[in-house]
Amino acid sequence: MKFWYWLVSFLPFEWAAPDSMFFMKHALLAVLVVTPLFGLLSTMVVESRMAFFSDALGHSAFTGMAIGALCGFTQPVGAAVVFSLVIALLFTLVRQRTSMASDTAISVFSSAAVALGIFISTLGSQSFTKFNTLLIGDILSVRVEEIGILALLLLLLVLLWVGAYNQMMLSSVHQALADSRGIRVVWKNFLFTGAIAVVVTISMSWVGLLVINALLVLPAAAARNVARNLPQYHLFSVVGGLVCGVAGLMLSYYVGASTGASITLLLALWFFITLLLRKRR
């Protein structure tokens, strides 16, 4: 981290001064790691028409947090990750083994997860207020070890995209064709949903449950308006998310607003700009 602190010290901001305001330096590094994660996942989410799947996983992560808190864990994130992965696996199996439409399955899992989470968090007349931070998020509270986990996830996701993106896309779009090509559809789909589950769960406490779905939709939706081929599609999604992420962090710091909401608003603005550019072409 010393190298990062030294690098940030060259930025023309008061919080970038050496030996001061480490929370902003950590937050900036977290944004630089998490926004490419969302940018990559966003391309699959949009193309697979699973825009609200992250909502269901966010609710599942919230329920996992509640279960972890009920069990007395000091850091319930681990319980939330496990619960979200279980939900992702069940969702994949339901889509594969039944004729249920994706939006119906997502609605079922989302409703059940959020109901279970509220039930557990209010069990015994407990106060729900201790979970309020999960709704809005606070990226300024990110810890160094959590950034390290995100960096590892980014590396693994890049490797997954390089090695299996085409197979995962085919499995999501046309399962019968993927089966005929010898692709193990269930596991490819679970890799995709599992990646979303882990990223959403770990970053939920910083980004906020209320806006995390937008971060998995807007980068690719905007990139789709201006990209002319698949490499451009991925590049514009990652770069757009990265630029809006950094700008949103700066905006939230100087106006005193939620970072997750600020990033989302800038991504929405970027989407409408690209929509106008698309109409002019």
One Martini backbone bead per residue (centre of mass of N, CA, C, O) as a GRO file, in nm:
protein
  281
    1MET     BB    1   0.052   0.066  -0.012
    2LYS     BB    2   0.282   0.270  -0.033
    3PHE     BB    3   0.278   0.306  -0.337
    4TRP     BB    4  -0.009   0.420  -0.350
    5TYR     BB    5   0.036   0.667  -0.170
    6TRP     BB    6   0.254   0.787  -0.351
    7LEU     BB    7   0.084   0.810  -0.611
    8VAL     BB    8  -0.150   0.989  -0.494
    9SER     BB    9   0.027   1.243  -0.410
   10PHE     BB   10   0.007   1.367  -0.718
   11LEU     BB   11  -0.259   1.464  -0.668
   12PRO     BB   12  -0.484   1.763  -0.682
   13PHE     BB   13  -0.554   1.695  -0.363
   14GLU     BB   14  -0.597   1.720  -0.025
   15TRP     BB   15  -0.632   1.401   0.030
   16ALA     BB   16  -0.341   1.328  -0.117
   17ALA     BB   17  -0.177   1.377   0.108
   18PRO     BB   18   0.049   1.279   0.307
   19ASP     BB   19  -0.064   1.124   0.587
   20SER     BB   20  -0.379   1.138   0.478
   21MET     BB   21  -0.684   1.030   0.420
   22PHE     BB   22  -0.704   0.705   0.372
   23PHE     BB   23  -1.003   0.651   0.295
   24MET     BB   24  -0.981   0.777   0.006
   25LYS     BB   25  -0.757   0.595  -0.104
   26HIS     BB   26  -0.914   0.334  -0.066
   27ALA     BB   27  -1.165   0.411  -0.232
   28LEU     BB   28  -1.021   0.453  -0.503
   29LEU     BB   29  -0.911   0.166  -0.528
   30ALA     BB   30  -1.185   0.024  -0.516
   31VAL     BB   31  -1.300   0.154  -0.773
   32LEU     BB   32  -1.069   0.048  -0.967
   33VAL     BB   33  -1.170  -0.254  -0.913
   34VAL     BB   34  -1.494  -0.271  -0.920
   35THR     BB   35  -1.577  -0.144  -1.199
   36PRO     BB   36  -1.459  -0.366  -1.388
   37LEU     BB   37  -1.633  -0.589  -1.274
   38PHE     BB   38  -1.905  -0.466  -1.358
   39GLY     BB   39  -1.840  -0.427  -1.659
   40LEU     BB   40  -1.811  -0.727  -1.731
   41LEU     BB   41  -2.078  -0.840  -1.612
   42SER     BB   42  -2.272  -0.655  -1.770
   43THR     BB   43  -2.257  -0.792  -2.050
   44MET     BB   44  -2.402  -1.055  -1.957
   45VAL     BB   45  -2.657  -0.941  -1.830
   46VAL     BB   46  -2.769  -0.803  -2.087
   47GLU     BB   47  -2.753  -1.047  -2.293
   48SER     BB   48  -2.928  -1.240  -2.080
   49ARG     BB   49  -3.166  -1.090  -1.947
   50MET     BB   50  -3.056  -1.016  -1.613
   51ALA     BB   51  -3.106  -0.732  -1.465
   52PHE     BB   52  -3.253  -0.853  -1.180
   53PHE     BB   53  -3.052  -1.057  -1.049
   54SER     BB   54  -2.892  -0.870  -0.853
   55ASP     BB   55  -3.130  -0.820  -0.669
   56ALA     BB   56  -3.161  -1.109  -0.568
   57LEU     BB   57  -2.865  -1.123  -0.459
   58GLY     BB   58  -2.887  -0.886  -0.267
   59HIS     BB   59  -3.105  -1.017  -0.091
   60SER     BB   60  -2.936  -1.267  -0.025
   61ALA     BB   61  -2.708  -1.116   0.114
   62PHE     BB   62  -2.878  -0.994   0.334
   63THR     BB   63  -2.965  -1.268   0.452
   64GLY     BB   64  -2.677  -1.364   0.514
   65MET     BB   65  -2.617  -1.140   0.714
   66ALA     BB   66  -2.843  -1.215   0.912
   67ILE     BB   67  -2.741  -1.500   0.970
   68GLY     BB   68  -2.461  -1.419   1.073
   69ALA     BB   69  -2.567  -1.242   1.307
   70LEU     BB   70  -2.733  -1.470   1.446
   71CYS     BB   71  -2.458  -1.651   1.484
   72GLY     BB   72  -2.226  -1.428   1.577
   73PHE     BB   73  -2.075  -1.290   1.358
   74THR     BB   74  -1.848  -1.036   1.303
   75GLN     BB   75  -1.826  -1.139   0.984
   76PRO     BB   76  -2.103  -1.194   0.763
   77VAL     BB   77  -1.992  -1.220   0.466
   78GLY     BB   78  -1.946  -1.523   0.441
   79ALA     BB   79  -2.245  -1.604   0.470
   80ALA     BB   80  -2.341  -1.436   0.226
   81VAL     BB   81  -2.179  -1.581   0.006
   82VAL     BB   82  -2.292  -1.863   0.049
   83PHE     BB   83  -2.593  -1.794   0.011
   84SER     BB   84  -2.563  -1.675  -0.277
   85LEU     BB   85  -2.452  -1.934  -0.408
   86VAL     BB   86  -2.699  -2.106  -0.352
   87ILE     BB   87  -2.899  -1.932  -0.511
   88ALA     BB   88  -2.748  -1.948  -0.782
   89LEU     BB   89  -2.773  -2.256  -0.810
   90LEU     BB   90  -3.082  -2.279  -0.792
   91PHE     BB   91  -3.143  -2.093  -1.030
   92THR     BB   92  -2.994  -2.260  -1.244
   93LEU     BB   93  -3.161  -2.523  -1.205
   94VAL     BB   94  -3.440  -2.404  -1.266
   95ARG     BB   95  -3.375  -2.309  -1.555
   96GLN     BB   96  -3.282  -2.597  -1.658
   97ARG     BB   97  -3.533  -2.796  -1.540
   98THR     BB   98  -3.728  -2.573  -1.641
   99SER     BB   99  -3.979  -2.344  -1.799
  100MET     BB  100  -3.903  -2.104  -1.649
  101ALA     BB  101  -3.876  -1.789  -1.647
  102SER     BB  102  -3.642  -1.566  -1.552
  103ASP     BB  103  -3.825  -1.346  -1.421
  104THR     BB  104  -3.978  -1.542  -1.238
  105ALA     BB  105  -3.740  -1.664  -1.083
  106ILE     BB  106  -3.632  -1.398  -0.973
  107SER     BB  107  -3.887  -1.317  -0.815
  108VAL     BB  108  -3.897  -1.557  -0.626
  109PHE     BB  109  -3.613  -1.529  -0.495
  110SER     BB  110  -3.634  -1.234  -0.407
  111SER     BB  111  -3.883  -1.254  -0.224
  112ALA     BB  112  -3.779  -1.477  -0.035
  113ALA     BB  113  -3.516  -1.340   0.060
  114VAL     BB  114  -3.629  -1.074   0.179
  115ALA     BB  115  -3.824  -1.206   0.378
  116LEU     BB  116  -3.612  -1.368   0.536
  117GLY     BB  117  -3.435  -1.128   0.619
  118ILE     BB  118  -3.651  -0.971   0.779
  119PHE     BB  119  -3.727  -1.196   0.971
  120ILE     BB  120  -3.445  -1.233   1.104
  121SER     BB  121  -3.380  -0.924   1.175
  122THR     BB  122  -3.676  -0.920   1.356
  123LEU     BB  123  -3.626  -1.128   1.552
  124GLY     BB  124  -3.735  -1.059   1.864
  125SER     BB  125  -3.766  -0.744   1.813
  126GLN     BB  126  -3.562  -0.637   1.633
  127SER     BB  127  -3.363  -0.405   1.489
  128PHE     BB  128  -3.315  -0.283   1.150
  129THR     BB  129  -3.098  -0.044   1.158
  130LYS     BB  130  -2.822  -0.213   1.132
  131PHE     BB  131  -2.895  -0.247   0.800
  132ASN     BB  132  -2.899   0.037   0.657
  133THR     BB  133  -2.611   0.048   0.523
  134LEU     BB  134  -2.682  -0.160   0.292
  135LEU     BB  135  -2.867   0.032   0.124
  136ILE     BB  136  -2.637   0.266   0.069
  137GLY     BB  137  -2.355   0.269   0.169
  138ASP     BB  138  -1.972   0.271   0.236
  139ILE     BB  139  -1.669   0.320   0.083
  140LEU     BB  140  -1.503   0.460   0.325
  141SER     BB  141  -1.495   0.162   0.488
  142VAL     BB  142  -1.282   0.029   0.342
  143ARG     BB  143  -1.054  -0.233   0.336
  144VAL     BB  144  -0.761  -0.363   0.241
  145GLU     BB  145  -0.843  -0.669   0.233
  146GLU     BB  146  -1.090  -0.619   0.046
  147ILE     BB  147  -0.932  -0.519  -0.196
  148GLY     BB  148  -0.773  -0.781  -0.236
  149ILE     BB  149  -1.019  -0.956  -0.304
  150LEU     BB  150  -1.108  -0.792  -0.551
  151ALA     BB  151  -0.847  -0.828  -0.715
  152LEU     BB  152  -0.872  -1.135  -0.734
  153LEU     BB  153  -1.147  -1.136  -0.876
  154LEU     BB  154  -1.057  -0.982  -1.127
  155LEU     BB  155  -0.850  -1.188  -1.224
  156LEU     BB  156  -1.047  -1.430  -1.243
  157LEU     BB  157  -1.246  -1.294  -1.441
  158VAL     BB  158  -1.052  -1.251  -1.674
  159LEU     BB  159  -0.986  -1.550  -1.712
  160LEU     BB  160  -1.279  -1.635  -1.764
  161TRP     BB  161  -1.326  -1.456  -2.015
  162VAL     BB  162  -1.097  -1.570  -2.192
  163GLY     BB  163  -1.187  -1.889  -2.163
  164ALA     BB  164  -1.549  -1.864  -2.135
  165TYR     BB  165  -1.738  -1.655  -2.273
  166ASN     BB  166  -1.867  -1.796  -2.522
  167GLN     BB  167  -1.992  -2.031  -2.361
  168MET     BB  168  -2.163  -1.861  -2.164
  169MET     BB  169  -2.328  -1.712  -2.376
  170LEU     BB  170  -2.450  -1.961  -2.517
  171SER     BB  171  -2.582  -2.080  -2.257
  172SER     BB  172  -2.771  -1.828  -2.210
  173VAL     BB  173  -2.910  -1.800  -2.501
  174HIS     BB  174  -2.855  -2.127  -2.612
  175GLN     BB  175  -2.885  -2.430  -2.473
  176ALA     BB  176  -2.922  -2.636  -2.701
  177LEU     BB  177  -2.670  -2.555  -2.864
  178ALA     BB  178  -2.468  -2.597  -2.636
  179ASP     BB  179  -2.525  -2.900  -2.600
  180SER     BB  180  -2.444  -2.980  -2.897
  181ARG     BB  181  -2.135  -2.869  -2.828
  182GLY     BB  182  -2.059  -2.984  -2.527
  183ILE     BB  183  -2.172  -2.796  -2.314
  184ARG     BB  184  -2.181  -2.725  -1.968
  185VAL     BB  185  -2.437  -2.542  -1.883
  186VAL     BB  186  -2.471  -2.538  -1.577
  187TRP     BB  187  -2.173  -2.454  -1.508
  188LYS     BB  188  -2.158  -2.199  -1.678
  189ASN     BB  189  -2.395  -2.053  -1.539
  190PHE     BB  190  -2.276  -2.072  -1.252
  191LEU     BB  191  -2.026  -1.905  -1.300
  192PHE     BB  192  -2.182  -1.647  -1.359
  193THR     BB  193  -2.368  -1.631  -1.105
  194GLY     BB  194  -2.137  -1.660  -0.899
  195ALA     BB  195  -1.985  -1.403  -0.972
  196ILE     BB  196  -2.213  -1.211  -0.902
  197ALA     BB  197  -2.254  -1.297  -0.608
  198VAL     BB  198  -1.974  -1.216  -0.497
  199VAL     BB  199  -1.960  -0.920  -0.588
  200VAL     BB  200  -2.223  -0.820  -0.461
  201THR     BB  201  -2.168  -0.903  -0.166
  202ILE     BB  202  -1.896  -0.752  -0.114
  203SER     BB  203  -2.003  -0.455  -0.236
  204MET     BB  204  -2.273  -0.376  -0.088
  205SER     BB  205  -2.158  -0.209   0.167
  206TRP     BB  206  -2.059   0.028  -0.040
  207VAL     BB  207  -2.286   0.076  -0.260
  208GLY     BB  208  -2.569  -0.055  -0.230
  209LEU     BB  209  -2.871  -0.212  -0.274
  210LEU     BB  210  -3.037   0.016  -0.435
  211VAL     BB  211  -2.786   0.042  -0.682
  212ILE     BB  212  -2.641  -0.225  -0.780
  213ASN     BB  213  -2.801  -0.296  -1.036
  214ALA     BB  214  -2.709  -0.052  -1.212
  215LEU     BB  215  -2.400  -0.146  -1.225
  216LEU     BB  216  -2.501  -0.414  -1.404
  217VAL     BB  217  -2.627  -0.235  -1.658
  218LEU     BB  218  -2.521   0.050  -1.761
  219PRO     BB  219  -2.244  -0.005  -1.893
  220ALA     BB  220  -2.354  -0.196  -2.125
  221ALA     BB  221  -2.586  -0.019  -2.227
  222ALA     BB  222  -2.397   0.208  -2.324
  223ALA     BB  223  -2.199   0.040  -2.500
  224ARG     BB  224  -2.417  -0.065  -2.703
  225ASN     BB  225  -2.466   0.217  -2.846
  226VAL     BB  226  -2.137   0.240  -2.964
  227ALA     BB  227  -2.065  -0.035  -3.038
  228ARG     BB  228  -1.928  -0.248  -3.321
  229ASN     BB  229  -1.804  -0.465  -3.125
  230LEU     BB  230  -1.699  -0.677  -2.883
  231PRO     BB  231  -1.444  -0.531  -2.780
  232GLN     BB  232  -1.584  -0.255  -2.751
  233TYR     BB  233  -1.800  -0.342  -2.554
  234HIS     BB  234  -1.607  -0.409  -2.320
  235LEU     BB  235  -1.442  -0.150  -2.311
  236PHE     BB  236  -1.677   0.058  -2.266
  237SER     BB  237  -1.782  -0.071  -2.007
  238VAL     BB  238  -1.526  -0.043  -1.834
  239VAL     BB  239  -1.453   0.257  -1.883
  240GLY     BB  240  -1.724   0.381  -1.805
  241GLY     BB  241  -1.726   0.271  -1.515
  242LEU     BB  242  -1.455   0.394  -1.426
  243VAL     BB  243  -1.510   0.696  -1.474
  244CYS     BB  244  -1.776   0.713  -1.309
  245GLY     BB  245  -1.654   0.612  -1.045
  246VAL     BB  246  -1.447   0.836  -0.994
  247ALA     BB  247  -1.640   1.077  -1.030
  248GLY     BB  248  -1.839   0.987  -0.806
  249LEU     BB  249  -1.642   1.004  -0.571
  250MET     BB  250  -1.576   1.305  -0.601
  251LEU     BB  251  -1.864   1.411  -0.580
  252SER     BB  252  -1.937   1.290  -0.299
  253TYR     BB  253  -1.711   1.437  -0.140
  254TYR     BB  254  -1.785   1.748  -0.221
  255VAL     BB  255  -2.120   1.713  -0.153
  256GLY     BB  256  -2.210   1.481   0.051
  257ALA     BB  257  -2.276   1.199  -0.089
  258SER     BB  258  -2.353   0.917  -0.225
  259THR     BB  259  -2.155   0.710  -0.406
  260GLY     BB  260  -2.348   0.513  -0.546
  261ALA     BB  261  -2.541   0.734  -0.654
  262SER     BB  262  -2.333   0.899  -0.813
  263ILE     BB  263  -2.246   0.677  -1.008
  264THR     BB  264  -2.527   0.617  -1.123
  265LEU     BB  265  -2.590   0.899  -1.240
  266LEU     BB  266  -2.346   0.902  -1.437
  267LEU     BB  267  -2.428   0.646  -1.591
  268ALA     BB  268  -2.699   0.756  -1.687
  269LEU     BB  269  -2.581   0.993  -1.843
  270TRP     BB  270  -2.406   0.819  -2.032
  271PHE     BB  271  -2.638   0.666  -2.161
  272PHE     BB  272  -2.783   0.916  -2.291
  273ILE     BB  273  -2.544   1.002  -2.462
  274THR     BB  274  -2.519   0.735  -2.626
  275LEU     BB  275  -2.807   0.748  -2.737
  276LEU     BB  276  -2.760   1.003  -2.907
  277LEU     BB  277  -2.522   0.892  -3.073
  278ARG     BB  278  -2.683   0.660  -3.202
  279LYS     BB  279  -2.899   0.840  -3.355
  280ARG     BB  280  -2.675   0.993  -3.535
  281ARG     BB  281  -2.565   0.735  -3.704
   0.00000   0.00000   0.00000
